[in-house]
Amino acid sequence: MNILITCSLQFEFNEARNQLNLTEITSKKDIPRIAKKENITLLYTGIGKINAMSSLFEHLSKNSYDLVIDTGLAGSLNEKIEVKSIVICNQAIDFFADGYINQKVKFSEEFLKDLYSSIKITNYIVGSIETTVKNGYVKEQLIESEVDIVTWETSSIFKVCNQFNTNCLSIRAISDCCDENTEVSFKENKVELCKILYNYLKILCKSV
């Protein structure tokens, strides 16, 4: 099974590459950056919806995979989702600061369960918005829209995979609770959480 793992931050790429023992085939100045080994490919897309969409579209135009895994850190809007937990989702929506929401993209839960019998697919929804979510109007709108965790890129990754008829899921580590401490929590937790996240991915990929 050929698997593509996406990430949007350089420190995520470095940790994933090292944990998965991948060899980079691009230079540090390139975006996207690519590392691979056998059936696993890692794609560093750059930050945000547009970078994620364009990098992945270009890559899938030239390569095919059985599964794409969106990875990285995320914020939690759901009190049941604690900081430092790993959350696996198969549905995401685009969200904009003015409250406009694009149609939700959802991938087959049965396919994912058959693929990884040991993982638990949640009913949580990923909302992607290109801003740091703290308290206030944006947070309220996200909660009203039943969004559980917040990222910048997931909805774009899901959209492109849907366009290429490629199964996708999101595996994210929770760095903060989308409150006044969001930026501090992110900085404090990012190194530890990247190690935890990509060690989890390493074990998961070995089970395929």
N, C-alpha and C positions, 0 to 999 in steps of 0.2 A: 504494500500500500504506500502510495506517494503522498506525503504530508507537507503542506506549506504552513509555516508559523510566521505570523506577522507581528511586528512591534513598531512603536513610533518614536521611541527615545533612544539615544545613543547608549546610555548605561544599561538599558534593557537588552539592546542588541549585544553588547559586550558580554553580559552575564549569560544570556542564552547561548551564544556562540561557545563560550567556555564550558558551560555545564553540559551541553550536548556534544561537545568535542567536534565542532564543525570547522571547516576550513573556509576562510573568506576568499571569494573570487573577485572581489571589487577592491577599490582603494578607499581610504578613510574620507576622501573628499567627495566620493560618489553618493548620490541619493537617487534611487534607492541603493542600499548596500545589500549584498547577498553573501550568505555563507551556506555551505551544504556538505553533506556526507551521505552517501548511499541514497536512501529514500526520504531523507529529511532535508528540507530547504528552509532557511531563515531569511525573511525579507524585512529590512528596515525601511519603512515607508516615508519617514519624516512626520512631523507633528500636524495634526488637524485633518479635517474631512477631505479637503481638496488634495492634499499630498497623499493621503491614504488611498483615495479613489484613483488618482492618476497613476500612482506607482503600482498598485495592484492590477489595474486594468491593463497596463502595458505588459506586466509580467504574465498575466493569464492569457494574454493574446499570443504569447509565444510558448507557454508551458501549460501542461494540464496536471491536475492533482485529484486524488480521491477525496481529500479533506483539507480545508483551510482552517487554521486555529488562530483566532484573534487573541492576542495576549497583551499584558501590561498591567498597570495599576489603575485603580478606579476608586471613586467615592461612593459611600453608601447613603441612601435616603431612607432606608428601611431599618428600624431599630432591631429587627431580627438578624440583620447582617452585621456582624461585628468586625471591627478593625482587625487586620491580620488574618482574616479568613480568605479562603479560595472559593470563588463563585463561578459556576459553570452555567451558561445561558445559551439558548438557541433562538432568542427573539430580541429584536432591537428596533428602535424608532429614531428618526431624525427629529430633533427638537430645536426650535429657534427662540430667541429671547422675546420675540413679540407674541409668543404663544402658539405660533403655527406649527403643526405636526404633520410630517409626511406619513404615509401608510407604513404600518409595521411590517417588517420582514421576519418570517419565522421558518426555520428549517426542521426537517423531519426528526421528531424525537425518537421514533422507532429505529431509524437508521443509526442514530448516534448510540442508542442503547445496545443495538446489536453489535456495533463496532467496539464499544467499551462497556462490557457488562458490569464492570466494577465502579463506574462513575455514576453520580447522581445528577441528572439534569433537573434544574430547578424551574419553577414557573416565573422566576423573576424576569423583569424586563429591563434591558439596557437602554438608556436614553443618551444620545450623543448631542452635546452642545459645546460650542467652542468658547467657553468662558469658565473661569473658576467659580464654582457654585458654593455660595455661603448662605447666610440667612437672607430673606427678602423675597421679592416678587418672583424672581426666576425659580428659586427653590420651591415656592408655593405652587407655581404652575407645573413644575415637574411632578410633584407629589400628587396634584390633582389629576395628572395624566397617567397615574399609576406606574410611574417610573421608579425602579428600585435601586439601581446603581447607575452612576454617571461616568461616561468616558467622552473623549473627543472624537474618536475614530470608528468605533464599532459599527455604527449604522452604515457608514460608507463601505466598510469591508463586507458587510452582509449584502448590501445592494449589488456590489460588483460580483460577488460569488453567485448571487441569484441570477444575474444576467448571464453568467457563464455556466449556469446549471451545475454548480459545484457546491457540495455540502459544506457547511460551515458551523462552527460553534465558537463561543467566546469563553476564555478562561482567564479571569482577572483576579488579582490580589487586591484586597481592600486596604487602602492607605489612610483613609480619613472618613469623617462623617458629614462632610459638606456643611460645615459650620464655621464659626469665626476662627477656629483653630486649623482649618483645612491646610493652609500653606505650611504651617509649622509641622503638622502631623505628616504631611507628604515628605518633607525633608528628613524628618526623624526616622521614618519607616522605610524609605525607598530601597536602601541597600539590603536590609534584612529581608524585605518582602520579595525582592527580585531573586535572591538566593532560594527562598522557599518556593516561589512560583516556578522557576525554571528547573529546579530539582524535581518538582511534581511533573513537569512536562517531560523530563528525561525518563522518569519511570513509566509514564503513560505511553510514550513513543516506543519503549521497549516491549510493551505488552501487545503491540500490533503484529 
